[in-house]
Amino acid sequence: MKFILFGFLIAFKFSCNSIKRSLSYSPQLPPTFADTLTWKDTIQPVTKSDAEWKQLLTQEEYEVLREKGTERPFTGKYWNLHEEGVYICKACKLPLFSSESKFESGTGWPSFYKAIQNSHLSILKDTSFGMIREEVNCARCGGHLGHVFDDGPEPTGLRYCMNSVSLDFVKK
């Protein structure tokens, strides 16, 4: 009986692994604004080598998303954008923020008071440059997006201060 059960468990494990391989994730840009609102995602990690990221991203995108850089304030394409839509991760296209939660922070970076879903963000302690901050990363690809601060407007009191270069915009 033990051998039959053991054989069944091994067969089950191999079949699960082959199913997992056949369902490997390949990120696609949501084709429409409506798709970003109904996007159902299990946040399966996207892992790529540095060489693969360098092929997919511009030098500036790579520096910010993969090396935790920061674009200069008032230079990004989204800091002063006032159109309706959804901001998605530049690297893996995961929907992150809605234009409905965007506000003018005066910092020169696009700022939001809440995420589309908290599970789409990963928050890490950042002690670089002699400061203690909370770094915001994409939960799917680990790309650096910016930082979150507790000086934002109600109802959350948060200010997600993002780099434009880390984002794409899907217009409503």
Secondary structure as GFF3:
##gff-version 3
##sequence-region A 1 172
A	DSSP	alpha_helix	2	22	.	.	.	ID=ss1
A	DSSP	alpha_helix	33	38	.	.	.	ID=ss2
A	DSSP	alpha_helix	50	56	.	.	.	ID=ss3
A	DSSP	alpha_helix	59	65	.	.	.	ID=ss4
A	DSSP	beta_strand	85	89	.	.	.	ID=ss5
A	DSSP	beta_strand	95	98	.	.	.	ID=ss6
A	DSSP	three_ten_helix	99	101	.	.	.	ID=ss7
A	DSSP	beta_strand	102	103	.	.	.	ID=ss8
A	DSSP	beta_strand	111	112	.	.	.	ID=ss9
A	DSSP	three_ten_helix	118	120	.	.	.	ID=ss10
A	DSSP	beta_strand	121	126	.	.	.	ID=ss11
A	DSSP	three_ten_helix	128	130	.	.	.	ID=ss12
A	DSSP	beta_strand	133	138	.	.	.	ID=ss13
A	DSSP	beta_strand	144	149	.	.	.	ID=ss14
A	DSSP	beta_strand	159	162	.	.	.	ID=ss15
A	DSSP	three_ten_helix	164	166	.	.	.	ID=ss16
A	DSSP	beta_strand	167	171	.	.	.	ID=ss17
###
